Amino acid sequence: MRLLVGLGNPGVEYAFNRHNIGFLAVDAIAEHYRFAPWRARFQGVIAEGTIGGIKVLALKPGTYMNLSGESVGAAMRFFKIQPADVIVVSDEIELAPGKVKVKQGGGSAGHNGIKSIDAHIGPDYWRVRLGVGRPDGKSQVKGHVLENFAKSDMDWLGPLMNALAEAAPLMVAGDENKFMSKVALLTKPPTEKKSPEKKKPEGKAPSEPTEPK
């Protein structure tokens, strides 16, 4: 079994914040693979399903971001899931909007949700970081992640959610490199096709007109 965790804050006022992109991603994946309905458990909500023949438990902690580890730890202990089978999806300000990076282990980079999970289960789980961009000033970071996505963000956010869902079997199977490659391919903007140049008709050049005799 894999534990797929989306990070975010509970409540309608936070639902479309940049900080909640983890919730949005897990929602998209659960819907794509027709998981069972969400139900309250482990200080959050869970939904069960299958991706690529592997049983997956999706979890959205309801503890607010900085206490996410409490919910994740409770679910892990109940199902006896190891950290290597945990996949956490979160926002990342150090990545350009729509970019995706995956790694196992590492530091929290100041992310309160990741910091809380590290404290409860250790660092050896998988992190799927979804880029939301960085504001100009350091003092603007908190406001940036707690703001709703802008209308212009829809150009990349919708395709990213679809790509994450389509590529999810690769991540669940543990092939993070193919997962990242497929997401990048699916979210690549289409290239404009150049219209072919019209070929000049072949043949002899017309002769100069002659003056009538």
C-alpha positions as CSV (number, residue, x, y, z in Angstrom):
1,M,0.0,0.0,0.0
2,R,1.1,3.6,-0.7
3,L,0.0,6.6,1.4
4,L,-0.5,9.6,-0.9
5,V,-0.6,12.8,1.1
6,G,-1.7,16.2,-0.2
7,L,-0.8,19.2,2.0
8,G,-3.0,22.2,2.5
9,N,-5.2,24.0,5.0
10,P,-8.8,22.9,5.7
11,G,-11.7,25.2,5.1
12,V,-13.3,26.9,2.1
13,E,-11.4,30.1,2.7
14,Y,-8.1,28.3,1.9
15,A,-9.4,25.9,-0.8
16,F,-7.9,27.7,-3.8
17,N,-4.7,29.1,-2.1
18,R,-1.3,28.4,-3.6
19,H,-0.5,26.6,-0.3
20,N,-3.3,24.1,-1.1
21,I,-2.0,22.8,-4.4
22,G,-1.2,19.5,-2.6
23,F,-4.9,19.1,-1.8
24,L,-5.9,20.0,-5.4
25,A,-3.4,17.4,-6.8
26,V,-4.6,14.6,-4.6
27,D,-8.3,15.5,-5.4
28,A,-7.5,15.3,-9.1
29,I,-5.8,11.9,-8.8
30,A,-8.5,10.5,-6.6
31,E,-11.2,11.6,-9.0
32,H,-9.3,10.3,-12.1
33,Y,-9.0,6.8,-10.6
34,R,-12.4,6.8,-9.1
35,F,-11.4,6.4,-5.5
36,A,-14.0,5.7,-2.8
37,P,-15.7,8.8,-1.3
38,W,-13.7,10.8,1.1
39,R,-14.4,10.1,4.8
40,A,-13.2,11.6,8.0
41,R,-10.3,9.8,9.7
42,F,-6.8,10.3,11.1
43,Q,-7.5,14.0,11.9
44,G,-8.3,14.5,8.2
45,V,-10.1,12.9,5.3
46,I,-9.1,9.7,3.5
47,A,-10.1,8.0,0.3
48,E,-9.0,4.5,-0.9
49,G,-8.4,3.3,-4.4
50,T,-6.1,1.6,-6.8
51,I,-3.6,3.1,-9.2
52,G,-1.7,0.8,-11.6
53,G,-2.7,-2.3,-9.6
54,I,-1.3,-0.8,-6.3
55,K,-3.6,0.0,-3.4
56,V,-3.4,3.7,-2.5
57,L,-4.7,5.5,0.5
58,A,-5.1,9.2,-0.2
59,L,-5.0,11.6,2.8
60,K,-5.7,15.3,3.3
61,P,-4.7,16.3,6.8
62,G,-7.3,18.5,8.6
63,T,-4.8,19.7,11.2
64,Y,-3.7,22.9,9.4
65,M,-0.4,22.9,7.6
66,N,2.0,23.2,10.5
67,L,0.6,20.1,12.2
68,S,0.3,17.8,9.1
69,G,2.7,15.2,10.6
70,E,0.1,14.3,13.3
71,S,-2.4,13.1,10.7
72,V,0.3,11.4,8.5
73,G,1.8,9.6,11.5
74,A,-1.6,8.3,12.7
75,A,-2.4,6.8,9.3
76,M,1.0,5.3,8.9
77,R,0.9,3.6,12.3
78,F,-2.6,2.2,11.7
79,F,-1.8,0.7,8.3
80,K,1.8,-0.2,9.2
81,I,3.1,1.8,6.3
82,Q,6.8,2.5,6.0
83,P,8.2,6.0,5.2
84,A,9.5,4.8,1.8
85,D,5.8,4.1,0.8
86,V,4.7,7.6,1.7
87,I,4.3,10.2,-1.1
88,V,3.7,13.8,0.0
89,V,2.6,16.4,-2.5
90,S,3.2,20.1,-1.5
91,D,3.7,23.6,-2.9
92,E,7.2,24.9,-3.6
93,I,8.1,28.6,-4.0
94,E,11.6,27.9,-5.3
95,L,10.2,26.2,-8.5
96,A,8.6,28.1,-11.4
97,P,4.8,27.8,-11.6
98,G,3.9,24.4,-13.0
99,K,7.3,22.8,-12.6
100,V,7.6,19.5,-10.7
101,K,10.5,18.0,-8.7
102,V,10.5,14.6,-6.9
103,K,13.1,13.3,-4.4
104,Q,13.2,11.0,-1.4
105,G,14.4,12.5,1.8
106,G,16.1,15.8,2.3
107,G,15.3,18.9,4.3
108,S,12.1,20.9,4.7
109,A,13.4,24.1,3.0
110,G,11.3,26.0,5.5
111,H,8.0,24.4,4.5
112,N,5.9,24.0,7.7
113,G,4.0,21.0,6.5
114,I,7.1,19.1,5.5
115,K,8.8,20.2,8.8
116,S,6.0,18.7,10.8
117,I,6.0,15.4,8.8
118,D,9.8,15.1,9.3
119,A,9.3,15.5,13.0
120,H,6.7,12.7,13.2
121,I,7.9,10.1,10.7
122,G,11.5,11.0,9.8
123,P,12.8,12.3,6.4
124,D,12.8,9.1,4.3
125,Y,9.5,9.6,2.5
126,W,8.9,10.8,-1.1
127,R,8.3,14.5,-1.7
128,V,6.5,15.7,-4.9
129,R,7.1,19.5,-5.0
130,L,4.8,21.5,-7.2
131,G,6.1,25.0,-8.2
132,V,4.0,28.0,-7.4
133,G,6.7,30.7,-8.0
134,R,8.3,33.1,-5.6
135,P,7.3,36.7,-4.9
136,D,9.8,39.5,-5.3
137,G,10.4,40.1,-1.6
138,K,11.1,37.6,1.3
139,S,8.4,39.4,3.4
140,Q,5.8,38.6,0.7
141,V,6.2,34.8,0.8
142,K,3.5,34.2,3.4
143,G,1.0,36.4,1.6
144,H,1.9,34.8,-1.7
145,V,1.2,31.2,-0.7
146,L,-1.9,32.1,1.2
147,E,-3.4,34.0,-1.8
148,N,-5.7,32.4,-4.3
149,F,-4.3,31.4,-7.6
150,A,-4.7,34.2,-10.1
151,K,-6.8,33.9,-13.2
152,S,-3.7,33.7,-15.3
153,D,-2.5,30.7,-13.3
154,M,-5.3,28.6,-14.9
155,D,-3.2,28.3,-18.1
156,W,-0.8,26.0,-16.3
157,L,-2.7,24.8,-13.2
158,G,-5.4,22.8,-15.1
159,P,-2.9,21.0,-17.4
160,L,-0.6,20.2,-14.4
161,M,-3.5,18.6,-12.5
162,N,-4.4,16.5,-15.5
163,A,-0.7,15.5,-16.0
164,L,-0.2,14.5,-12.4
165,A,-3.2,12.3,-12.5
166,E,-2.2,10.6,-15.8
167,A,1.4,10.1,-14.7
168,A,0.5,8.9,-11.1
169,P,1.0,5.2,-11.9
170,L,4.7,5.9,-12.5
171,M,5.1,7.6,-9.1
172,V,3.2,5.0,-7.2
173,A,5.4,2.3,-8.9
174,G,8.5,4.1,-7.6
175,D,9.8,5.4,-11.0
176,E,10.1,9.1,-10.1
177,N,12.3,9.9,-13.2
178,K,9.7,8.6,-15.7
179,F,7.0,10.4,-13.6
180,M,8.7,13.7,-13.9
181,S,9.5,13.2,-17.6
182,K,5.9,12.4,-18.4
183,V,4.5,15.3,-16.4
184,A,7.0,17.6,-18.2
185,L,5.9,16.2,-21.6
186,L,2.2,16.5,-20.9
187,T,2.5,20.1,-19.7
188,K,4.8,21.3,-22.4
189,P,3.2,24.2,-24.3
190,P,2.4,23.2,-27.9
191,T,4.9,24.6,-30.5
192,E,3.5,26.7,-33.3
193,K,3.7,25.1,-36.7
194,K,5.2,27.2,-39.4
195,S,3.1,27.3,-42.5
196,P,4.9,25.7,-45.4
197,E,6.4,28.1,-48.0
198,K,4.6,28.0,-51.3
199,K,6.8,26.5,-54.0
200,K,7.1,28.4,-57.2
201,P,5.9,26.4,-60.2
202,E,8.7,24.6,-62.0
203,G,9.2,25.1,-65.7
204,K,10.9,27.4,-68.2
205,A,10.9,31.1,-67.5
206,P,8.5,33.0,-69.8
207,S,10.2,34.5,-72.8
208,E,10.3,38.2,-73.3
209,P,7.3,39.5,-75.3
210,T,8.2,40.4,-78.9
211,E,7.0,43.4,-80.7
212,P,4.5,42.8,-83.4
213,K,5.9,43.1,-87.0
